[in-house]
Amino acid sequence: MYIIVSQKILIEIKDFGIDFKLFTSRYKRHYEGIHQKMIIIDNQLCYIGSGEIRDGSLYSNGECGCLFTENRYIQFYKDFFNIFWDSNQSYLIKFKDLNKFLKNL
């Protein structure tokens, strides 16, 4: 999830057919400390870590990540993710209205 979202990022997400939700300013302070990135693949693998694909993460920051294969850890992180996913407001946005929506965040 993104606190600050660019139109380019949303277009890329939409092109992949991925569901997404936006954290509005109402939720920003509550989730401001959330920095980890997570991916769960086919309920078989779960990666959670701090790294990003950018120069700082690749060359100078001390980033860390963990890969889990045990079902109990995968389920834990699915449940953890759903706390944030379910507590956020959903918006149905016509893509042509995206700029107007982003300006009102």
C-alpha positions as MATLAB code, in Angstrom:
seq = 'MYIIVSQKILIEIKDFGIDFKLFTSRYKRHYEGIHQKMIIIDNQLCYIGSGEIRDGSLYSNGECGCLFTENRYIQFYKDFFNIFWDSNQSYLIKFKDLNKFLKNL';
ca = [
       0.000    0.000    0.000;
       1.168    3.502   -0.674;
       0.746    6.607    1.436;
       1.862    8.823   -1.426;
       0.739    7.465   -4.763;
       1.694    8.641   -8.221;
      -0.540    8.190  -11.229;
       2.250    6.216  -12.948;
       2.330    3.649  -10.128;
      -1.449    3.245  -10.203;
      -1.427    2.769  -13.978;
       1.201    0.033  -13.623;
      -0.816   -1.668  -10.872;
      -4.024   -1.439  -12.912;
      -2.285   -2.849  -16.002;
      -1.376   -5.964  -14.005;
      -5.009   -6.359  -12.907;
      -4.094   -6.076   -9.222;
      -6.646   -4.951   -6.618;
      -5.408   -2.024   -4.573;
      -6.556    0.284   -1.821;
      -5.246    3.697   -0.910;
      -4.509    4.899    2.584;
      -6.215    8.263    2.846;
      -4.880   11.063    5.008;
      -7.354    9.928    7.667;
      -5.288    6.760    8.142;
      -1.825    8.142    7.405;
      -0.766    8.842   10.982;
      -1.981    5.477   12.232;
      -0.019    3.504    9.603;
       2.897    5.903    9.232;
       5.401    3.471   10.772;
       4.535    0.605    8.402;
       7.583    0.161    6.194;
       7.899   -3.558    5.507;
       7.219   -5.077    2.123;
       5.553   -8.452    1.824;
       4.722  -10.908   -0.897;
       2.986  -14.262   -0.583;
       3.278  -16.606   -3.550;
       0.709  -19.386   -4.060;
       0.365  -19.819   -0.272;
       3.754  -21.573   -0.423;
       6.287  -18.784    0.133;
       6.172  -15.556    2.110;
       8.849  -12.883    1.896;
       8.812   -9.938    4.275;
      11.550   -7.340    4.401;
      12.555   -3.705    4.400;
      14.353   -3.429    1.062;
      13.218   -1.539   -2.007;
      14.468   -1.592   -5.565;
      16.378    1.681   -5.538;
      19.991    2.744   -5.148;
      19.912    3.284   -1.381;
      18.482   -0.149   -0.678;
      20.738   -1.903   -3.147;
      24.049   -0.216   -2.332;
      24.121    1.581    1.015;
      21.263    0.770    3.407;
      21.361   -2.191    5.749;
      18.181   -3.845    4.484;
      16.933   -7.182    5.760;
      14.351   -9.732    4.686;
      13.091  -13.193    5.604;
      11.658  -15.978    3.470;
       9.125  -18.298    5.118;
       7.928  -21.663    3.813;
       6.082  -23.027    6.852;
       2.295  -22.767    6.663;
       1.926  -21.278   10.150;
       4.135  -18.296    9.252;
       2.491  -17.808    5.884;
      -0.946  -17.785    7.543;
       0.270  -15.366   10.226;
       1.436  -12.840    7.634;
      -1.726  -13.266    5.551;
      -3.749  -12.439    8.667;
      -1.406   -9.530    9.468;
      -1.856   -8.102    5.969;
      -5.638   -8.480    6.139;
      -5.801   -6.338    9.277;
      -4.633   -3.389    7.178;
      -6.493   -4.369    4.004;
      -9.821   -4.824    5.804;
      -9.550   -1.689    7.950;
      -8.996    0.633    5.004;
     -11.757    2.260    3.019;
     -12.356    0.990   -0.491;
     -12.854    3.333   -3.397;
     -14.313    2.460   -6.763;
     -12.670    4.941   -9.100;
     -13.249    5.385  -12.796;
      -9.742    5.525  -14.155;
     -10.440    8.773  -16.041;
     -11.258   10.410  -12.665;
      -8.019    9.319  -11.000;
      -6.281   12.728  -11.049;
      -9.255   14.398   -9.362;
      -9.341   11.669   -6.717;
      -5.621   11.953   -5.958;
      -5.840   15.741   -5.570;
      -8.502   15.294   -2.886;
      -6.439   12.942   -0.688;
];
